Amino acid sequence: MYLATTGRRGAPPAPSRGRRRVPGTVLALGAVSLVTDISSEMVTAVLPLYLVVGLGLSPLQFGLLDGVSTGATALVRILGGATADRGGRHKQVAGLGYALSACSRLGLLLAGGSAGGIAAALAADRLGKGVRTAPRDALITLHSPPEELGRAFGTHRAMDTTGALLGPLAAFALLYATAEAYEAVFAVSFCVGVFGVLLWVLLVPGRRRPEGPGPSKAPDPRPVEAAPRARGGVFAVLRSPAYRRILLCAALLGAATVGDAFLYLLLQRRLELDATWFPFLPLGAAGVYLLLAVPAGRLADRVGRRRPLLYGHGALLLAYGLLLAPVPEALLLGGVLVLIGTFYAATDGVLMALTGPFLAEGRQAGGLALVQTAQAVARLGAAVAFGAVWTASGPETALVVALVALAAALCCAARVLPAAGPSPTSLRED
């Protein structure tokens, strides 16, 4: 059977013999994510300010809404991953998730100003994201050389972030042109989401076994036989001690990760920014993420994926500290946005690239889904807890608690995370 990595135990990822082109499947997946992110970010860019300032939600209520919309992914991640691994149905399961997210825009059109309706539409969007994320990331793992997973995930995340940059710009252009008609934004977002689903159907191939080293061969038009299915259920991946350590660290670090929407609200309060500038704060962080995602992935392939993951969370820790420090406004604004962007660039795709080599063939989607679920549930708890402490004791106290929690989680992760990829024999079925 195909093994997800090669090399001896304790060795870093094997260097490639010259730089190869990014696989076409990764570029196709990136194109779909770019279009889908334009659709989703058109909506979500203005929601924090709209809900807290426009509808008058308290920080605790906003924390519950933000946490539930993020945590909703946990309900279906594992199911989606396990279903995709069965018979190699990664494309079909992920396509269903993209379609659900696109249809959720219709829910926003029907919600009006109802916070409950908006929450339901956001939950549907996040459910779609939960269904599609693990199968999509499994396709990246299956179609990329193991020693270049960091670059593959970095390329995909960079294209995804391009959509996150363009979405808010498109939304505000529409609001300006339509005299703040949010229904127009929701309608256009739905159309863009449907276009993303069409791209998925037309451009993304199904699962195939990655080719080994050697001269390239002409594509075989015959259907590819599905790889042998791994024995045991989705939780069989927990037999690996190294995988269990990654899962634990993802949960610990997620429990100390404050949602970036909260950080932007804190930044606006500190700088006393006019409300019209608030939606542009995420664009600064997204721009940094776009610039650093591919370099961070390449660095992870060279030095190992553990250190960039820890350094990325260290950047988030510095962002917490900067929000508490008496620094000039320009340094605060630029520093926090750069640190948030660096955090996402060094952690998002790198965590998946770190996890992938520990998963045997037939368990990629389920194994990645477990890590993503642990992280999502932990971040749900973090969002609710941060909102509760803010409501009870103020934003500064909440940020101090988050800073201490993240520092403790980083210390634990530095001791627990595996330092290198597995050997081939450690991935063989029993």
MINULUM-214368 format. One line per field, with one value per residue (C-alpha): residue number from 1; residue in one letter; x, y negated, z negated. Coordinates in Angstrom, 2 decimals, always signed. Last residue first. Example, Ala and Ser with C-alpha at 12.3 -4.5 7.8 and 13.67 -1.06 7.14 Angstrom:
MINULUM-214368
kepa <- 2; 1;
romi <- S; A;
X <- +13.67; +12.30;
Y <- +1.06; +4.50;
Z <- -7.14; -7.80;
END
This chain:
MINULUM-214368
kepa <- 430; 429; 428; 427; 426; 425; 424; 423; 422; 421; 420; 419; 418; 417; 416; 415; 414; 413; 412; 411; 410; 409; 408; 407; 406; 405; 404; 403; 402; 401; 400; 399; 398; 397; 396; 395; 394; 393; 392; 391; 390; 389; 388; 387; 386; 385; 384; 383; 382; 381; 380; 379; 378; 377; 376; 375; 374; 373; 372; 371; 370; 369; 368; 367; 366; 365; 364; 363; 362; 361; 360; 359; 358; 357; 356; 355; 354; 353; 352; 351; 350; 349; 348; 347; 346; 345; 344; 343; 342; 341; 340; 339; 338; 337; 336; 335; 334; 333; 332; 331; 330; 329; 328; 327; 326; 325; 324; 323; 322; 321; 320; 319; 318; 317; 316; 315; 314; 313; 312; 311; 310; 309; 308; 307; 306; 305; 304; 303; 302; 301; 300; 299; 298; 297; 296; 295; 294; 293; 292; 291; 290; 289; 288; 287; 286; 285; 284; 283; 282; 281; 280; 279; 278; 277; 276; 275; 274; 273; 272; 271; 270; 269; 268; 267; 266; 265; 264; 263; 262; 261; 260; 259; 258; 257; 256; 255; 254; 253; 252; 251; 250; 249; 248; 247; 246; 245; 244; 243; 242; 241; 240; 239; 238; 237; 236; 235; 234; 233; 232; 231; 230; 229; 228; 227; 226; 225; 224; 223; 222; 221; 220; 219; 218; 217; 216; 215; 214; 213; 212; 211; 210; 209; 208; 207; 206; 205; 204; 203; 202; 201; 200; 199; 198; 197; 196; 195; 194; 193; 192; 191; 190; 189; 188; 187; 186; 185; 184; 183; 182; 181; 180; 179; 178; 177; 176; 175; 174; 173; 172; 171; 170; 169; 168; 167; 166; 165; 164; 163; 162; 161; 160; 159; 158; 157; 156; 155; 154; 153; 152; 151; 150; 149; 148; 147; 146; 145; 144; 143; 142; 141; 140; 139; 138; 137; 136; 135; 134; 133; 132; 131; 130; 129; 128; 127; 126; 125; 124; 123; 122; 121; 120; 119; 118; 117; 116; 115; 114; 113; 112; 111; 110; 109; 108; 107; 106; 105; 104; 103; 102; 101; 100; 99; 98; 97; 96; 95; 94; 93; 92; 91; 90; 89; 88; 87; 86; 85; 84; 83; 82; 81; 80; 79; 78; 77; 76; 75; 74; 73; 72; 71; 70; 69; 68; 67; 66; 65; 64; 63; 62; 61; 60; 59; 58; 57; 56; 55; 54; 53; 52; 51; 50; 49; 48; 47; 46; 45; 44; 43; 42; 41; 40; 39; 38; 37; 36; 35; 34; 33; 32; 31; 30; 29; 28; 27; 26; 25; 24; 23; 22; 21; 20; 19; 18; 17; 16; 15; 14; 13; 12; 11; 10; 9; 8; 7; 6; 5; 4; 3; 2; 1;
romi <- D; E; R; L; S; T; P; S; P; G; A; A; P; L; V; R; A; A; C; C; L; A; A; A; L; A; V; L; A; V; V; L; A; T; E; P; G; S; A; T; W; V; A; G; F; A; V; A; A; G; L; R; A; V; A; Q; A; T; Q; V; L; A; L; G; G; A; Q; R; G; E; A; L; F; P; G; T; L; A; M; L; V; G; D; T; A; A; Y; F; T; G; I; L; V; L; V; G; G; L; L; L; A; E; P; V; P; A; L; L; L; G; Y; A; L; L; L; A; G; H; G; Y; L; L; P; R; R; R; G; V; R; D; A; L; R; G; A; P; V; A; L; L; L; Y; V; G; A; A; G; L; P; L; F; P; F; W; T; A; D; L; E; L; R; R; Q; L; L; L; Y; L; F; A; D; G; V; T; A; A; G; L; L; A; A; C; L; L; I; R; R; Y; A; P; S; R; L; V; A; F; V; G; G; R; A; R; P; A; A; E; V; P; R; P; D; P; A; K; S; P; G; P; G; E; P; R; R; R; G; P; V; L; L; V; W; L; L; V; G; F; V; G; V; C; F; S; V; A; F; V; A; E; Y; A; E; A; T; A; Y; L; L; A; F; A; A; L; P; G; L; L; A; G; T; T; D; M; A; R; H; T; G; F; A; R; G; L; E; E; P; P; S; H; L; T; I; L; A; D; R; P; A; T; R; V; G; K; G; L; R; D; A; A; L; A; A; A; I; G; G; A; S; G; G; A; L; L; L; G; L; R; S; C; A; S; L; A; Y; G; L; G; A; V; Q; K; H; R; G; G; R; D; A; T; A; G; G; L; I; R; V; L; A; T; A; G; T; S; V; G; D; L; L; G; F; Q; L; P; S; L; G; L; G; V; V; L; Y; L; P; L; V; A; T; V; M; E; S; S; I; D; T; V; L; S; V; A; G; L; A; L; V; T; G; P; V; R; R; R; G; R; S; P; A; P; P; A; G; R; R; G; T; T; A; L; Y; M;
X <- -1.32; -1.32; +1.94; +2.54; +5.42; +7.27; +7.62; +9.41; +7.54; +8.07; +10.13; +10.08; +6.82; +4.92; +4.89; +7.60; +7.10; +3.34; +3.36; +5.32; +3.07; -0.06; +1.30; +2.07; -1.35; -3.13; -1.15; -1.95; -5.63; -5.96; -4.24; -6.60; -9.70; -8.44; -7.85; -11.27; -13.32; -14.15; -17.55; -18.29; -14.67; -14.41; -17.54; -16.42; -13.03; -14.66; -17.10; -14.36; -11.93; -14.54; -15.30; -11.57; -11.16; -14.03; -12.49; -8.97; -10.19; -12.31; -9.41; -7.21; -9.95; -10.68; -7.03; -7.17; -10.48; -9.34; -5.97; -7.09; -7.14; -3.35; -1.64; -1.58; +1.55; +2.78; -0.37; -0.13; +2.78; +1.47; -1.95; -0.39; +1.74; -1.33; -2.80; +0.21; +2.94; +0.77; -1.99; +0.35; +2.23; -1.01; -1.90; +1.61; +1.56; -1.88; -0.85; +2.40; +0.96; -1.83; +0.17; +3.24; +1.09; -0.75; +2.40; +2.94; +1.48; +1.39; -1.76; -2.52; +1.19; +1.13; -1.72; +0.03; +3.24; +1.35; +0.02; +3.60; +4.56; +1.73; +3.47; +6.84; +5.40; +4.01; +7.19; +9.22; +7.22; +7.09; +10.67; +13.58; +13.33; +9.66; +8.60; +10.61; +8.85; +5.47; +6.40; +7.61; +4.26; +2.05; +4.11; +2.84; -0.79; -0.77; +0.58; -2.19; -4.78; -3.63; -4.06; -7.38; -8.75; -8.50; -10.45; -13.84; -13.11; -12.43; -16.06; -16.47; -14.03; -10.99; -10.64; -7.11; -7.50; -11.16; -10.51; -7.66; -9.83; -12.53; -9.89; -8.61; -12.14; -12.64; -9.29; -10.80; -8.75; -6.47; -5.80; -8.11; -6.76; -3.22; -4.29; -6.52; -3.87; -1.31; -3.42; -4.03; -0.32; +0.53; -2.07; -0.54; +2.88; +1.47; -0.18; -3.13; -5.29; -5.46; -7.93; -10.47; -11.75; -12.70; -10.53; -8.74; -7.38; -9.13; -7.10; -6.55; -9.36; -8.82; -8.03; -10.41; -8.68; -7.43; -3.86; -1.92; +1.37; +4.23; +6.71; +10.17; +10.91; +9.88; +6.56; +3.19; +0.53; -2.45; -5.62; -8.66; -11.05; -10.09; -10.88; -11.50; -15.12; -17.05; -15.03; -15.25; -19.04; -19.12; -17.08; -19.53; -22.35; -20.47; -20.07; -23.83; -24.58; -22.16; -23.89; -27.22; -25.80; -24.10; -27.26; -29.29; -26.87; -28.11; -25.68; -26.46; -26.20; -22.87; -21.13; -22.44; -21.35; -17.84; -17.82; -18.60; -16.12; -13.32; -14.37; -14.18; -10.93; -8.64; -10.22; -10.11; -6.38; -6.26; -7.42; -4.74; -2.11; -3.59; -3.28; +0.31; +1.21; -0.42; +1.64; +4.83; +4.47; +3.61; +6.84; +8.65; +5.47; +5.09; +1.64; -1.58; -2.64; -1.87; -3.72; -6.66; -6.64; -6.85; -10.00; -11.48; -10.73; -12.14; -15.34; -17.77; -16.65; -16.86; -20.40; -21.24; -19.64; -21.96; -24.96; -23.90; -23.56; -27.10; -28.45; -26.62; -27.96; -31.48; -31.03; -29.59; -32.64; -31.89; -33.16; -32.78; -34.17; -31.22; -28.85; -30.49; -29.91; -26.22; -26.37; -26.82; -23.18; -21.97; -24.06; -22.71; -19.09; -19.77; -21.37; -18.32; -16.11; -18.02; -17.98; -14.32; -13.05; -15.00; -11.96; -13.99; -14.58; -12.04; -14.57; -17.18; -14.67; -13.63; -17.18; -18.28; -15.25; -15.79; -19.58; -20.36; -16.96; -17.79; -20.51; -17.71; -16.95; -20.54; -21.03; -17.93; -18.77; -22.37; -21.38; -18.61; -21.01; -23.45; -20.67; -19.39; -22.93; -25.08; -26.29; -27.70; -25.61; -22.61; -22.02; -23.74; -22.79; -19.26; -18.61; -20.59; -18.79; -16.10; -18.31; -20.49; -18.12; -15.70; -17.84; -18.19; -14.61; -13.54; -15.41; -13.67; -10.20; -11.00; -11.98; -8.79; -6.69; -8.19; -7.33; -3.79; -3.39; -4.70; -2.16; +0.73; +3.09; +6.00; +9.10; +12.17; +15.31; +15.89; +13.55; +14.80; +13.67; +11.54; +13.62; +15.04; +14.15; +12.92; +14.26; +12.76; +9.45; +6.00; +2.29; +2.72; +1.07; +0.00;
Y <- +4.27; +1.70; +0.07; -3.48; -2.87; -0.89; -3.99; -5.96; -8.77; -12.52; -14.58; -16.48; -15.17; -17.85; -17.27; -19.48; -22.58; -22.01; -22.26; -25.51; -26.91; -26.02; -27.85; -30.97; -30.76; -30.59; -33.51; -35.67; -34.69; -35.63; -38.97; -39.57; -38.93; -41.29; -44.02; -43.50; -44.06; -42.01; -40.32; -41.00; -40.52; -37.34; -35.94; -36.90; -35.26; -32.12; -31.83; -32.36; -29.98; -27.23; -27.46; -27.55; -24.22; -22.68; -23.88; -22.63; -19.19; -19.05; -20.03; -17.33; -14.72; -15.83; -15.41; -11.80; -11.12; -12.69; -10.93; -7.49; -5.45; -5.46; -5.78; -9.03; -10.29; -12.09; -14.25; -15.74; -18.13; -19.27; -19.86; -21.92; -23.79; -24.80; -26.87; -27.50; -29.68; -31.75; -32.15; -33.46; -35.67; -37.38; -37.97; -39.31; -41.68; -43.02; -43.51; -45.25; -47.62; -48.91; -48.98; -50.53; -53.27; -53.87; -54.33; -51.70; -51.35; -47.52; -45.41; -45.01; -44.37; -41.50; -39.75; -40.23; -38.83; -35.67; -35.42; -35.56; -32.80; -30.75; -31.06; -30.19; -26.93; -25.89; -27.04; -24.82; -21.61; -21.53; -20.46; -22.67; -22.41; -21.53; -24.00; -26.74; -26.00; -26.25; -29.52; -30.94; -29.94; -31.44; -34.59; -37.09; -35.96; -35.91; -39.46; -40.57; -38.73; -40.59; -43.94; -42.91; -41.91; -45.58; -46.86; -46.08; -48.49; -51.58; -52.70; -52.34; -55.18; -53.94; -54.66; -53.20; -51.06; -50.27; -49.38; -47.10; -45.35; -44.79; -43.49; -41.09; -39.86; -39.14; -37.31; -34.64; -34.19; -31.16; -29.62; -26.61; -26.16; -25.73; -22.97; -21.25; -21.26; -20.08; -17.09; -16.07; -16.34; -14.20; -11.60; -11.48; -10.76; -7.96; -6.29; -4.14; -7.27; -6.74; -3.90; -6.59; -6.73; -3.06; -0.02; +1.40; -0.94; -0.76; +0.51; -2.23; -2.96; -1.80; -4.62; -4.93; -4.56; -7.69; -7.06; -10.30; -10.22; -9.34; -11.49; -10.06; -8.69; -9.20; -7.73; -8.83; -9.88; -7.50; -9.09; -10.66; -12.50; -15.32; -18.99; -21.25; -20.87; -19.94; -22.23; -25.10; -24.70; -24.84; -28.04; -29.59; -28.76; -30.62; -33.67; -33.72; -33.43; -36.25; -38.41; -37.87; -38.44; -41.68; -42.92; -42.13; -44.29; -47.40; -50.01; -52.70; -50.28; -51.36; -51.90; -48.64; -46.84; -48.30; -47.39; -43.76; -43.48; -44.81; -42.46; -39.45; -40.33; -39.87; -36.62; -35.38; -36.01; -34.14; -30.93; -31.34; -31.72; -28.77; -26.53; -27.57; -27.07; -23.64; -22.58; -24.20; -22.42; -19.13; -19.17; -16.18; -14.08; -14.66; -16.17; -14.66; -12.58; -15.30; -17.99; -15.60; -14.99; -18.76; -18.84; -15.83; -17.50; -20.92; -19.98; -18.84; -21.40; -24.24; -23.22; -23.13; -26.57; -27.98; -26.33; -27.78; -31.22; -30.94; -29.84; -32.66; -35.22; -33.93; -34.11; -37.63; -38.71; -41.76; -40.19; -36.42; -35.57; -36.93; -35.39; -32.01; -32.38; -32.78; -29.36; -27.82; -28.50; -26.91; -23.80; -23.49; -23.70; -21.01; -18.70; -19.16; -18.08; -14.81; -14.08; -14.95; -12.95; -9.81; -7.49; -4.34; -5.23; -7.96; -10.64; -9.24; -9.24; -12.82; -14.10; -12.34; -13.69; -17.23; -17.19; -18.49; -20.15; -22.62; -24.05; -25.23; -28.20; -29.45; -28.49; -30.40; -33.56; -33.53; -32.74; -35.34; -37.89; -37.21; -37.57; -40.77; -42.18; -42.38; -45.85; -45.08; -47.69; -47.97; -44.39; -42.56; -44.88; -45.37; -41.64; -40.94; -43.29; -40.96; -37.87; -38.43; -39.31; -36.99; -33.95; -34.58; -35.74; -32.72; -30.41; -31.91; -31.55; -28.08; -26.87; -28.30; -26.75; -23.32; -23.68; -24.77; -21.79; -19.48; -20.91; -19.88; -22.75; -22.65; -20.90; -22.45; -20.43; -16.98; -17.33; -17.39; -14.54; -15.66; -15.65; -12.36; -10.96; -7.65; -6.87; -8.14; -8.09; -9.54; -8.89; -5.19; -3.60; +0.00;
Z <- -11.79; -9.04; -8.10; -9.20; -11.64; -8.97; -6.77; -9.49; -11.16; -10.76; -13.17; -16.47; -17.87; -19.82; -23.62; -25.11; -22.96; -23.14; -26.94; -26.92; -24.20; -26.18; -29.25; -27.20; -25.56; -28.92; -30.34; -27.29; -27.33; -31.01; -30.32; -27.38; -29.48; -32.18; -29.59; -27.98; -31.14; -34.23; -33.74; -30.08; -29.02; -31.12; -29.45; -25.93; -26.48; -27.85; -24.93; -22.33; -24.07; -24.37; -20.67; -19.97; -21.79; -19.82; -16.55; -17.40; -18.41; -15.28; -13.00; -14.54; -14.18; -10.61; -9.61; -10.74; -9.01; -5.74; -5.66; -6.85; -3.64; -3.25; -6.63; -8.60; -10.39; -7.25; -7.19; -10.69; -10.18; -6.77; -8.35; -11.15; -8.60; -6.59; -9.41; -11.68; -10.18; -7.83; -10.43; -13.12; -10.68; -9.66; -13.31; -14.00; -11.02; -11.99; -15.63; -14.74; -12.15; -14.39; -17.63; -16.00; -14.44; -17.72; -19.77; -22.50; -25.99; -26.01; -26.40; -22.69; -22.12; -24.61; -22.85; -19.49; -21.00; -21.99; -18.44; -17.14; -19.59; -18.12; -14.78; -16.33; -17.66; -14.27; -12.52; -14.89; -14.46; -10.66; -10.04; -8.96; -5.17; -4.58; -7.28; -5.58; -2.30; -4.02; -5.74; -2.42; -0.81; -3.55; -4.14; -1.55; -1.69; -5.50; -5.56; -3.22; -5.30; -8.42; -6.66; -5.13; -8.54; -9.65; -6.63; -8.16; -11.06; -8.95; -8.69; -12.45; -13.10; -14.94; -18.64; -18.51; -21.64; -20.97; -17.32; -18.32; -20.88; -18.24; -15.83; -18.49; -19.17; -15.46; -15.54; -17.76; -20.92; -20.80; -24.23; -23.81; -20.27; -21.60; -23.97; -21.39; -18.65; -21.21; -22.20; -18.59; -17.76; -20.80; -19.78; -16.30; -17.80; -19.97; -16.94; -18.01; -17.76; -13.98; -14.70; -15.59; -12.01; -12.12; -11.61; -8.60; -5.94; -2.58; +0.33; +2.91; +5.32; +8.89; +11.26; +14.19; +17.57; +19.30; +18.17; +18.11; +19.99; +17.72; +15.87; +15.40; +11.94; +8.39; +7.25; +8.47; +6.02; +5.78; +7.04; +5.48; +7.73; +10.04; +9.33; +12.31; +13.51; +10.35; +8.09; +10.56; +10.61; +6.80; +6.85; +9.32; +6.89; +4.16; +6.41; +7.04; +3.32; +2.48; +5.10; +3.35; -0.15; +0.89; +2.62; -0.51; -2.50; -0.69; -1.99; +0.61; +3.54; +5.06; +1.72; +0.33; +3.49; +3.31; -0.34; +0.39; +3.26; +1.07; -1.75; +0.60; +2.38; -0.61; -1.80; +1.78; +1.86; -1.44; +0.26; +2.89; +0.16; -1.77; +1.30; +1.91; -1.75; -1.77; +1.24; -0.10; -3.45; -1.76; +0.23; -1.32; -1.13; +2.63; +3.29; +4.73; +1.70; -0.85; +1.12; +1.58; -2.19; -2.70; -0.57; -2.40; -5.77; -4.85; -3.02; -5.72; -8.29; -5.79; -4.93; -8.62; -8.86; -6.22; -7.85; -11.23; -9.63; -8.26; -11.65; -13.44; -10.95; -11.54; -15.30; -15.09; -13.09; -10.94; -7.70; -7.96; -4.49; -2.53; -5.06; -4.50; -0.76; -1.55; -3.24; +0.22; +1.10; -2.14; -1.50; +2.07; +0.86; -1.72; +0.84; +3.07; +0.17; -0.14; +3.60; +4.13; +1.17; +1.99; +1.66; +1.01; -2.61; -3.37; -2.41; -4.82; -7.69; -6.98; -6.66; -9.85; -11.70; -10.49; -10.93; -14.40; -14.80; -12.05; -14.29; -16.58; -14.35; -14.13; -17.79; -18.88; -16.97; -18.23; -21.82; -21.77; -20.30; -23.10; -25.69; -24.02; -24.24; -21.10; -20.16; -16.69; -14.84; -17.16; -18.26; -15.39; -12.53; -13.85; -14.02; -10.79; -8.40; -7.04; -7.34; -4.30; -1.49; -3.26; -2.42; +1.32; +1.85; -0.18; +2.19; +5.23; +3.69; +2.31; +5.77; +7.28; +4.51; +5.13; +8.81; +7.93; +5.59; +8.33; +10.77; +8.54; +7.58; +9.99; +8.86; +7.29; +7.64; +6.28; +3.30; -0.26; -2.48; -5.40; -8.60; -9.85; -13.26; -11.90; -8.45; -5.22; -3.41; -3.87; -3.24; -2.58; +0.46; +0.00;
END
